[in-house]
Amino acid sequence: PAHRDIAMVFQNYALYPHMTVYNNLAYGLKNRGMAKSEIDSRVKEAAGILEIGDYLDRKPRALSGGQRQRVAMGRAIVRDPAAFLFDEPLSNLDAKLRVQMRVEIKRLQKALKTTSVYVTHDQLEAMTLADRLVVLNGGEIEQVGAPIEVYDKPASTFVASFIGSPAMNLLEVKADDAGLSLKKGSGLACPNLMGKSAYTLGIRPEHMTVSKTKGDGKSALDLQIKVKILEPVGAESYLYAEFEDGGPEIVVRVESHASYEPEQILYLRAETSDVHFFDADTGRRI
């Protein structure tokens, strides 16, 4: 590992508490026997990139969590490595600071133009930071692709439920000569093109609309639902509902000022182009 020229940034900042920020940044370079002038140049350049130049004489205990994480990144930057490995570097930060540091890391990566491998359980970090996503499940690769590709065309139910917040709605569907229907009985305006007896149907919360009146049956989904709760989150709201004849909870994105009451009966619609089908046995995309 010492010869792979990979600089690592971890969840725990791993700073030397008795050293100043400057010496934390310079420590690895000094151990390599680098000239003092080159060390000074690299430290000040990294401090400028990360906007921590005013803190070089401070010790880690005098810094905020975000500033300490910048110092940890600075220790990696001064090495001028072939690649960076970020292992959940934002996990210890509060929500507001995580957003700020995501922007900083994105800006930093674009400025340095250095290959970075970023390991995270946070799908939002993955979507916003990656040029290319690798989704792992139990050590196995589920899908590789650009973030929007993975979001729009998930390769499996695992990817569909992991990428996106709230996650994609997944519904069990049965099939016969008459077409498709939810296992609890509601019919779907989709033909059984694949010849299987069961599928998992996926639909994103933002790809559905709700109405107080029943549709004409021409939409791929045209189902009756019963409101459980409305969750306002600012710019939008999320409607959590269930089917009248049972089945899983379903989530729909609605307008921020939408007003619905618990137990209210509504009708849910979606178009064929927004519906995903997965093999009921393997979970793989069809």
Residue frames as qw, qx, qy, qz and C-alpha x, y, z in Angstrom:
[[0.000, 0.880, 0.474, 0.000, 0.00, 0.00, 0.00],
 [0.342, -0.741, 0.058, 0.574, 2.82, 2.43, 0.74],
 [0.297, -0.242, 0.565, 0.731, 3.91, 2.35, -2.91],
 [0.283, 0.564, 0.745, 0.218, 0.48, 2.81, -4.52],
 [0.127, 0.031, 0.072, 0.989, 0.55, 6.60, -4.20],
 [0.307, -0.617, -0.600, -0.407, -3.02, 6.80, -2.86],
 [0.005, 0.198, -0.436, 0.878, -3.87, 9.51, -0.33],
 [0.338, -0.458, -0.819, -0.077, -6.65, 8.60, 2.09],
 [0.223, -0.286, 0.229, -0.903, -9.21, 10.73, 3.95],
 [0.293, -0.248, -0.919, 0.090, -11.25, 8.95, 6.62],
 [0.396, -0.734, -0.465, -0.297, -14.35, 9.54, 8.73],
 [0.600, -0.724, -0.091, 0.328, -12.08, 10.16, 11.72],
 [0.266, 0.953, -0.145, -0.001, -9.85, 13.13, 10.97],
 [0.914, -0.063, -0.021, 0.401, -6.68, 11.44, 12.32],
 [0.222, 0.844, -0.181, 0.453, -4.97, 14.73, 13.15],
 [0.602, -0.043, -0.520, 0.605, -2.13, 15.08, 15.64],
 [0.286, -0.871, -0.392, -0.075, -3.69, 17.09, 18.50],
 [0.542, -0.660, 0.005, 0.519, -0.36, 18.48, 19.78],
 [0.441, 0.008, 0.410, 0.799, 0.65, 19.86, 16.36],
 [0.247, 0.517, 0.045, -0.818, -0.47, 23.03, 14.64],
 [0.748, 0.560, 0.264, -0.237, -2.45, 22.84, 11.42],
 [0.359, 0.795, -0.464, -0.153, 0.73, 23.73, 9.51],
 [0.146, -0.481, 0.863, -0.052, 2.70, 20.88, 11.08],
 [0.702, 0.185, 0.637, -0.259, -0.18, 18.43, 10.56],
 [0.691, 0.693, 0.016, -0.205, -0.09, 19.27, 6.86],
 [0.286, 0.785, -0.550, -0.007, 3.69, 19.14, 6.67],
 [0.656, -0.458, 0.582, -0.143, 4.31, 16.03, 8.78],
 [0.905, 0.211, 0.365, 0.050, 4.17, 13.40, 6.04],
 [0.570, 0.789, -0.121, 0.194, 6.32, 15.49, 3.71],
 [0.196, -0.804, 0.530, -0.184, 8.97, 15.97, 6.40],
 [0.796, -0.244, 0.551, -0.059, 9.11, 12.21, 6.93],
 [0.839, 0.474, 0.220, 0.151, 9.83, 11.80, 3.23],
 [0.601, -0.330, 0.188, 0.703, 12.80, 14.12, 3.51],
 [0.365, 0.760, 0.377, 0.383, 11.34, 16.79, 1.25],
 [0.364, 0.207, -0.119, 0.900, 13.09, 20.14, 1.10],
 [0.082, -0.488, -0.548, 0.674, 11.76, 22.74, 3.54],
 [0.167, 0.308, -0.182, -0.919, 10.96, 25.24, 0.78],
 [0.334, -0.086, -0.779, -0.523, 8.95, 22.64, -1.15],
 [0.234, -0.414, -0.834, 0.280, 7.06, 21.64, 2.01],
 [0.011, 0.452, 0.297, -0.841, 6.20, 25.27, 2.73],
 [0.245, 0.175, -0.455, -0.838, 5.03, 25.80, -0.83],
 [0.340, -0.209, -0.869, -0.293, 2.80, 22.71, -0.83],
 [0.183, -0.443, -0.730, 0.488, 1.31, 23.43, 2.60],
 [0.095, 0.433, 0.136, -0.886, 0.43, 27.01, 1.71],
 [0.286, 0.069, -0.624, -0.724, -0.98, 26.00, -1.67],
 [0.318, -0.324, -0.889, -0.063, -3.22, 23.35, -0.06],
 [0.118, -0.468, -0.555, 0.677, -4.27, 25.79, 2.67],
 [0.174, 0.284, -0.175, -0.927, -5.24, 28.30, -0.01],
 [0.332, -0.100, -0.785, -0.514, -7.29, 25.75, -1.94],
 [0.403, -0.427, -0.806, 0.083, -9.13, 24.69, 1.22],
 [0.174, -0.734, -0.073, -0.653, -9.42, 28.23, 2.63],
 [0.768, -0.583, -0.229, 0.130, -7.69, 27.35, 5.91],
 [0.544, 0.476, -0.217, 0.656, -4.73, 29.70, 5.53],
 [0.241, -0.695, 0.190, -0.651, -5.82, 31.71, 8.59],
 [0.847, -0.457, 0.088, -0.258, -5.73, 28.61, 10.80],
 [0.761, 0.397, -0.465, 0.217, -2.20, 27.34, 10.13],
 [0.144, 0.445, -0.626, 0.624, -0.97, 28.34, 13.60],
 [0.677, -0.319, 0.231, -0.622, -3.93, 26.81, 15.44],
 [0.101, -0.171, 0.976, -0.087, -4.19, 23.34, 16.92],
 [0.257, -0.248, -0.830, -0.428, -7.03, 20.96, 15.98],
 [0.186, -0.500, -0.755, 0.380, -8.94, 21.53, 19.23],
 [0.031, 0.483, 0.133, -0.865, -9.45, 25.18, 18.22],
 [0.192, 0.106, -0.613, -0.759, -11.13, 24.20, 14.94],
 [0.732, 0.121, 0.213, -0.635, -14.71, 23.29, 14.05],
 [0.770, 0.052, 0.635, 0.017, -15.57, 19.86, 12.67],
 [0.670, 0.721, 0.173, 0.027, -15.66, 21.20, 9.12],
 [0.112, 0.899, -0.423, 0.018, -12.30, 22.92, 9.51],
 [0.539, -0.441, 0.717, 0.013, -10.73, 19.75, 10.89],
 [0.804, 0.329, 0.494, 0.043, -12.05, 17.80, 7.93],
 [0.473, 0.875, -0.104, 0.026, -10.47, 20.36, 5.60],
 [0.202, -0.753, 0.626, 0.001, -7.15, 19.87, 7.37],
 [0.731, -0.079, 0.678, 0.014, -7.51, 16.10, 6.92],
 [0.721, 0.637, 0.263, 0.067, -8.11, 16.67, 3.20],
 [0.148, 0.935, -0.323, -0.006, -5.15, 19.06, 3.13],
 [0.519, -0.513, 0.679, 0.083, -2.86, 16.31, 4.43],
 [0.758, 0.275, 0.576, 0.137, -3.90, 14.24, 1.43],
 [0.476, 0.873, 0.104, 0.011, -3.59, 17.11, -1.07],
 [0.130, -0.876, 0.440, 0.147, -0.02, 18.08, -0.14],
 [0.677, -0.215, 0.673, 0.206, 1.15, 14.62, -1.18],
 [0.429, 0.545, -0.391, -0.605, 0.05, 15.30, -4.79],
 [0.560, -0.096, 0.822, -0.036, -1.04, 11.65, -5.09],
 [0.056, 0.006, -0.804, -0.592, -2.06, 9.63, -8.14],
 [0.434, -0.456, -0.626, -0.460, -5.52, 9.11, -6.56],
 [0.279, -0.313, 0.479, -0.771, -7.57, 9.98, -3.49],
 [0.423, -0.306, -0.849, -0.084, -9.58, 7.53, -1.39],
 [0.325, -0.319, 0.253, -0.854, -12.34, 9.16, 0.65],
 [0.370, -0.219, -0.902, 0.043, -13.89, 6.75, 3.16],
 [0.324, -0.751, -0.569, -0.083, -17.12, 8.29, 4.51],
 [0.408, 0.143, -0.247, 0.867, -15.34, 11.60, 5.27],
 [0.226, -0.383, -0.041, -0.895, -18.52, 13.52, 6.16],
 [0.568, -0.382, -0.722, -0.103, -20.17, 11.04, 8.53],
 [0.435, -0.363, -0.537, 0.625, -19.20, 12.94, 11.68],
 [0.028, 0.025, 0.037, 0.999, -20.57, 16.30, 10.48],
 [0.339, 0.461, 0.589, -0.571, -24.03, 17.73, 11.05],
 [0.549, 0.571, 0.600, 0.114, -26.50, 17.96, 8.15],
 [0.215, 0.964, 0.035, -0.153, -25.83, 21.61, 7.26],
 [0.238, -0.736, 0.562, 0.295, -22.07, 21.14, 7.31],
 [0.633, 0.052, 0.736, 0.234, -22.31, 17.97, 5.21],
 [0.506, 0.785, 0.355, 0.041, -24.01, 19.96, 2.45],
 [0.021, 0.953, -0.255, -0.160, -21.29, 22.61, 2.60],
 [0.422, -0.521, 0.701, 0.243, -18.49, 20.04, 2.56],
 [0.702, 0.361, 0.599, 0.134, -20.07, 18.16, -0.37],
 [0.395, 0.916, 0.072, 0.010, -19.80, 21.35, -2.39],
 [0.209, -0.838, 0.484, 0.143, -16.20, 21.84, -1.21],
 [0.632, -0.196, 0.721, 0.207, -15.18, 18.30, -2.18],
 [0.643, 0.614, 0.445, 0.110, -16.82, 18.63, -5.60],
 [0.201, 0.970, -0.132, -0.027, -15.04, 21.93, -6.21],
 [0.412, -0.671, 0.597, 0.151, -11.76, 20.48, -4.98],
 [0.732, 0.076, 0.650, 0.190, -11.98, 17.42, -7.22],
 [0.552, 0.783, 0.261, 0.118, -12.68, 19.57, -10.28],
 [0.004, -0.957, 0.288, 0.040, -9.78, 21.89, -9.43],
 [0.463, -0.558, 0.675, 0.135, -7.22, 19.13, -8.77],
 [0.735, 0.441, -0.363, -0.366, -8.38, 16.88, -11.66],
 [0.014, 0.380, -0.912, 0.156, -7.24, 13.85, -9.66],
 [0.608, -0.181, -0.709, -0.310, -9.04, 10.51, -9.70],
 [0.291, -0.298, 0.581, -0.699, -11.02, 10.11, -6.47],
 [0.472, -0.241, -0.835, -0.146, -12.69, 7.01, -5.05],
 [0.306, -0.303, 0.318, -0.845, -15.42, 8.06, -2.62],
 [0.344, -0.207, -0.915, 0.034, -16.96, 5.40, -0.35],
 [0.288, -0.106, 0.309, -0.900, -20.31, 6.28, 1.23],
 [0.066, 0.367, 0.923, -0.099, -23.61, 4.83, 2.44],
 [0.193, 0.621, 0.299, -0.698, -25.29, 8.17, 1.71],
 [0.543, 0.462, 0.615, 0.336, -26.99, 7.99, -1.69],
 [0.147, 0.974, 0.158, -0.072, -27.24, 11.80, -1.84],
 [0.317, -0.737, 0.465, 0.373, -23.46, 12.12, -1.51],
 [0.577, 0.012, 0.726, 0.373, -23.04, 9.45, -4.17],
 [0.428, 0.726, 0.515, 0.157, -25.42, 11.17, -6.61],
 [0.050, 0.994, 0.027, -0.097, -24.01, 14.67, -6.15],
 [0.336, -0.755, 0.484, 0.285, -20.29, 13.88, -6.08],
 [0.675, -0.073, 0.679, 0.280, -19.83, 11.06, -8.57],
 [0.340, 0.488, -0.480, -0.645, -19.01, 11.17, -12.26],
 [0.628, 0.098, -0.727, -0.261, -19.44, 7.40, -12.21],
 [0.647, -0.401, 0.379, -0.526, -21.30, 5.35, -9.62],
 [0.458, 0.125, -0.880, -0.016, -20.55, 1.80, -8.50],
 [0.676, -0.386, 0.142, -0.612, -23.39, 0.38, -6.40],
 [0.288, 0.245, -0.910, 0.169, -22.32, -2.51, -4.15],
 [0.778, -0.330, 0.002, -0.534, -24.56, -5.01, -2.39],
 [0.904, -0.337, 0.260, -0.032, -22.89, -7.42, 0.00],
 [0.452, -0.510, 0.582, 0.444, -19.58, -6.98, -1.81],
 [0.508, 0.320, 0.700, 0.387, -21.12, -7.67, -5.23],
 [0.020, 0.211, -0.218, -0.953, -21.40, -4.99, -7.93],
 [0.403, 0.552, 0.674, -0.281, -25.08, -4.33, -8.73],
 [0.462, 0.814, 0.311, 0.165, -24.61, -1.53, -11.27],
 [0.449, -0.344, 0.156, 0.810, -22.01, 0.83, -12.73],
 [0.293, 0.647, 0.502, 0.494, -22.93, 4.03, -14.54],
 [0.063, 0.340, -0.062, 0.936, -23.39, 7.78, -14.48],
 [0.116, 0.153, 0.675, -0.713, -25.54, 8.96, -11.54],
 [0.532, 0.263, 0.041, -0.803, -28.52, 9.99, -13.67],
 [0.563, 0.191, -0.722, -0.353, -28.33, 6.71, -15.63],
 [0.229, -0.043, -0.912, 0.336, -28.40, 4.69, -12.41],
 [0.262, 0.232, 0.478, -0.806, -31.31, 6.78, -11.16],
 [0.568, 0.309, -0.183, -0.740, -33.34, 6.59, -14.37],
 [0.836, 0.190, -0.441, -0.266, -32.65, 2.93, -15.18],
 [0.461, -0.540, 0.654, -0.259, -31.81, 0.99, -12.01],
 [0.422, 0.311, -0.822, -0.221, -30.48, -2.47, -12.82],
 [0.414, -0.203, -0.877, 0.138, -32.21, -4.15, -9.87],
 [0.451, -0.762, -0.391, -0.253, -34.71, -3.62, -7.08],
 [0.659, -0.456, -0.208, 0.561, -31.77, -3.13, -4.71],
 [0.331, 0.066, 0.154, 0.929, -30.47, -0.18, -6.74],
 [0.178, -0.584, -0.469, -0.638, -34.00, 1.17, -7.19],
 [0.575, -0.729, -0.369, -0.036, -34.59, 1.18, -3.44],
 [0.653, -0.379, -0.099, 0.648, -31.13, 2.57, -2.58],
 [0.256, 0.015, 0.223, 0.940, -30.76, 5.42, -5.07],
 [0.235, -0.509, -0.415, -0.717, -33.37, 8.11, -4.58],
 [0.185, -0.270, -0.702, 0.633, -34.97, 9.66, -1.51],
 [0.762, -0.148, 0.543, -0.321, -37.71, 8.73, -0.92],
 [0.292, -0.211, 0.873, 0.329, -36.91, 5.44, -2.60],
 [0.398, 0.042, -0.624, -0.671, -38.69, 4.06, -5.65],
 [0.729, -0.052, 0.378, -0.568, -42.05, 2.47, -4.84],
 [0.184, 0.230, -0.927, -0.232, -41.90, -1.29, -5.48],
 [0.710, 0.036, 0.270, -0.649, -45.16, -3.18, -5.95],
 [0.342, -0.060, 0.930, 0.118, -45.78, -6.89, -6.49],
 [0.562, 0.366, -0.181, -0.719, -47.64, -7.53, -9.73],
 [0.585, 0.063, 0.809, 0.021, -49.28, -10.69, -11.07],
 [0.286, 0.400, -0.475, -0.730, -49.90, -11.42, -14.74],
 [0.569, 0.243, 0.784, -0.055, -52.32, -13.45, -16.84],
 [0.366, 0.367, 0.646, 0.561, -53.85, -13.34, -20.32],
 [0.004, -0.895, -0.440, -0.073, -55.94, -10.32, -19.34],
 [0.228, 0.805, -0.181, 0.518, -52.85, -8.27, -18.46],
 [0.420, 0.135, -0.612, 0.656, -51.26, -7.15, -15.21],
 [0.478, -0.741, -0.219, -0.418, -52.71, -6.40, -11.81],
 [0.128, -0.570, 0.623, -0.520, -51.46, -5.74, -8.31],
 [0.296, 0.001, -0.948, 0.119, -51.46, -8.89, -6.20],
 [0.149, 0.272, 0.663, -0.681, -54.24, -7.36, -4.11],
 [0.376, 0.547, 0.746, -0.050, -56.47, -7.06, -7.17],
 [0.211, 0.817, 0.050, -0.534, -56.19, -3.58, -8.72],
 [0.784, 0.426, 0.355, 0.279, -55.78, -3.82, -12.50],
 [0.259, -0.604, 0.289, 0.696, -53.06, -2.07, -14.51],
 [0.640, 0.722, 0.085, -0.250, -53.30, -0.76, -18.05],
 [0.005, -0.663, 0.708, 0.245, -50.15, -2.65, -19.10],
 [0.908, 0.208, -0.263, -0.252, -50.08, -5.72, -21.35],
 [0.778, -0.439, 0.439, 0.094, -48.15, -8.82, -20.25],
 [0.547, 0.747, -0.338, -0.166, -45.41, -8.48, -22.85],
 [0.035, 0.612, -0.785, 0.095, -42.80, -10.70, -21.19],
 [0.766, -0.003, -0.584, -0.268, -44.89, -13.81, -20.64],
 [0.249, 0.126, -0.801, 0.530, -44.12, -14.16, -16.93],
 [0.425, -0.584, -0.677, -0.143, -46.64, -14.76, -14.16],
 [0.450, -0.824, -0.241, 0.244, -45.24, -12.22, -11.70],
 [0.469, 0.541, -0.081, 0.693, -43.19, -9.03, -11.67],
 [0.341, -0.605, -0.340, 0.634, -42.08, -6.26, -9.37],
 [0.265, 0.796, 0.315, 0.445, -43.28, -2.89, -10.61],
 [0.464, -0.363, -0.205, 0.782, -41.28, 0.24, -9.76],
 [0.142, 0.809, 0.333, 0.464, -42.37, 3.87, -9.89],
 [0.359, 0.081, -0.313, 0.876, -40.61, 6.97, -8.54],
 [0.063, -0.620, -0.585, 0.520, -42.57, 9.27, -6.17],
 [0.059, 0.533, -0.097, -0.839, -42.17, 12.19, -8.60],
 [0.104, 0.078, -0.760, -0.637, -43.53, 10.24, -11.57],
 [0.097, -0.493, -0.864, -0.025, -47.06, 9.94, -10.20],
 [0.190, -0.262, -0.011, -0.946, -49.95, 12.36, -9.91],
 [0.002, 0.345, 0.866, -0.362, -52.92, 12.29, -7.58],
 [0.261, -0.252, -0.339, -0.868, -56.48, 13.39, -8.25],
 [0.387, 0.040, 0.615, -0.686, -59.73, 13.52, -6.32],
 [0.773, 0.339, 0.069, -0.532, -61.54, 12.01, -9.30],
 [0.777, -0.032, 0.608, 0.158, -61.18, 8.61, -10.95],
 [0.001, 0.491, -0.543, -0.682, -59.35, 8.58, -14.29],
 [0.734, 0.379, -0.162, -0.540, -60.39, 7.19, -17.65],
 [0.915, -0.120, 0.385, -0.001, -58.31, 4.02, -17.24],
 [0.723, 0.669, -0.108, 0.132, -55.85, 4.93, -20.00],
 [0.059, -0.806, 0.554, -0.200, -52.85, 5.52, -17.69],
 [0.557, 0.230, -0.789, 0.125, -50.51, 2.63, -16.89],
 [0.226, -0.226, -0.773, 0.548, -51.39, 3.15, -13.24],
 [0.349, -0.394, -0.182, -0.831, -54.87, 4.34, -12.28],
 [0.508, -0.205, -0.803, 0.235, -55.39, 3.20, -8.72],
 [0.450, -0.771, -0.171, -0.418, -57.45, 4.16, -5.71],
 [0.506, 0.129, -0.587, 0.619, -55.45, 5.05, -2.60],
 [0.475, -0.807, -0.339, -0.094, -56.19, 6.16, 0.96],
 [0.180, 0.754, -0.334, 0.536, -54.15, 8.95, 2.56],
 [0.739, -0.352, -0.457, 0.350, -52.11, 8.06, 5.64],
 [0.383, -0.741, -0.093, 0.544, -50.07, 11.23, 6.18],
 [0.474, 0.820, 0.060, 0.316, -48.84, 14.32, 4.32],
 [0.688, -0.449, -0.003, 0.570, -45.23, 15.30, 4.98],
 [0.293, 0.951, 0.003, 0.101, -44.32, 18.90, 4.03],
 [0.785, -0.237, 0.067, 0.568, -40.57, 19.38, 3.49],
 [0.180, -0.573, 0.121, 0.791, -40.52, 22.94, 2.14],
 [0.198, 0.372, -0.484, -0.767, -40.30, 23.16, -1.64],
 [0.563, -0.023, -0.693, -0.449, -42.42, 20.02, -1.95],
 [0.631, -0.288, 0.491, -0.527, -44.46, 17.60, 0.12],
 [0.247, 0.156, -0.941, -0.169, -44.67, 13.81, 0.24],
 [0.748, -0.141, 0.032, -0.648, -47.96, 11.97, 0.44],
 [0.012, -0.194, 0.975, -0.109, -47.85, 8.58, 2.16],
 [0.718, 0.051, -0.018, -0.694, -50.81, 6.40, 1.27],
 [0.334, -0.098, 0.937, -0.019, -52.03, 2.82, 1.10],
 [0.308, -0.072, -0.705, -0.635, -54.26, 0.93, -1.31],
 [0.651, -0.214, 0.097, -0.722, -57.88, 0.40, -0.39],
 [0.958, -0.027, -0.205, -0.201, -57.46, -3.34, -0.83],
 [0.802, -0.519, 0.213, 0.203, -54.24, -3.52, 1.17],
 [0.766, 0.473, -0.019, 0.434, -50.65, -3.91, 0.01],
 [0.601, -0.144, -0.186, 0.764, -47.52, -1.84, 0.67],
 [0.065, -0.835, -0.180, 0.516, -47.34, 1.84, 1.54],
 [0.574, 0.496, 0.326, 0.564, -46.78, 4.11, -1.44],
 [0.273, -0.628, -0.084, 0.724, -45.12, 7.55, -1.52],
 [0.424, 0.690, 0.421, 0.407, -46.03, 10.32, -3.97],
 [0.298, -0.197, -0.063, 0.932, -44.37, 13.72, -4.40],
 [0.091, 0.805, 0.567, 0.150, -46.98, 16.50, -4.46],
 [0.174, 0.720, 0.006, 0.672, -46.95, 20.30, -4.50],
 [0.285, 0.128, -0.583, 0.750, -45.65, 22.05, -1.40],
 [0.320, -0.052, 0.294, -0.899, -49.03, 23.60, -0.56],
 [0.523, -0.159, -0.737, -0.399, -51.10, 20.50, -1.27],
 [0.398, -0.241, 0.529, -0.710, -53.71, 19.74, 1.37],
 [0.663, -0.085, -0.679, -0.304, -54.98, 16.22, 2.04],
 [0.575, -0.475, 0.382, -0.545, -56.52, 14.64, 5.12],
 [0.123, -0.218, 0.964, -0.094, -55.85, 11.20, 6.63],
 [0.428, 0.304, 0.829, -0.191, -58.28, 8.55, 5.31],
 [0.441, 0.630, -0.044, -0.638, -59.11, 10.73, 2.28],
 [0.767, 0.241, 0.567, 0.178, -59.69, 8.70, -0.90],
 [0.159, 0.749, -0.337, -0.549, -57.62, 9.77, -3.92],
 [0.903, 0.379, 0.201, 0.028, -56.71, 8.34, -7.33],
 [0.422, -0.620, 0.495, 0.438, -53.16, 7.70, -8.38],
 [0.777, 0.619, 0.106, -0.040, -51.93, 7.85, -11.99],
 [0.354, -0.606, 0.542, 0.463, -48.65, 7.25, -13.85],
 [0.657, 0.610, -0.247, -0.368, -47.66, 6.84, -17.48],
 [0.991, 0.096, 0.028, 0.093, -46.15, 3.72, -19.04],
 [0.562, 0.647, -0.287, 0.427, -42.85, 5.49, -19.81],
 [0.169, -0.680, 0.468, -0.539, -42.28, 6.07, -16.08],
 [0.893, -0.293, 0.201, -0.277, -42.97, 2.50, -14.97],
 [0.153, 0.562, -0.813, -0.004, -40.11, 0.02, -14.36],
 [0.951, -0.105, -0.092, -0.277, -40.39, -3.77, -14.33],
 [0.054, -0.581, 0.797, -0.152, -38.13, -6.17, -12.44],
 [0.619, 0.004, -0.775, -0.129, -38.01, -9.96, -12.34],
 [0.674, -0.589, 0.009, -0.445, -39.96, -11.06, -9.26],
 [0.958, -0.213, -0.107, 0.158, -37.46, -13.84, -8.49],
 [0.731, 0.108, -0.081, 0.668, -34.06, -12.28, -9.24],
 [0.203, -0.825, -0.201, 0.487, -34.88, -8.60, -8.75],
 [0.385, -0.167, 0.430, 0.799, -33.09, -7.75, -12.00],
 [0.331, 0.520, -0.003, -0.788, -34.45, -5.15, -14.40],
 [0.607, 0.359, 0.694, 0.143, -36.50, -6.44, -17.33]]
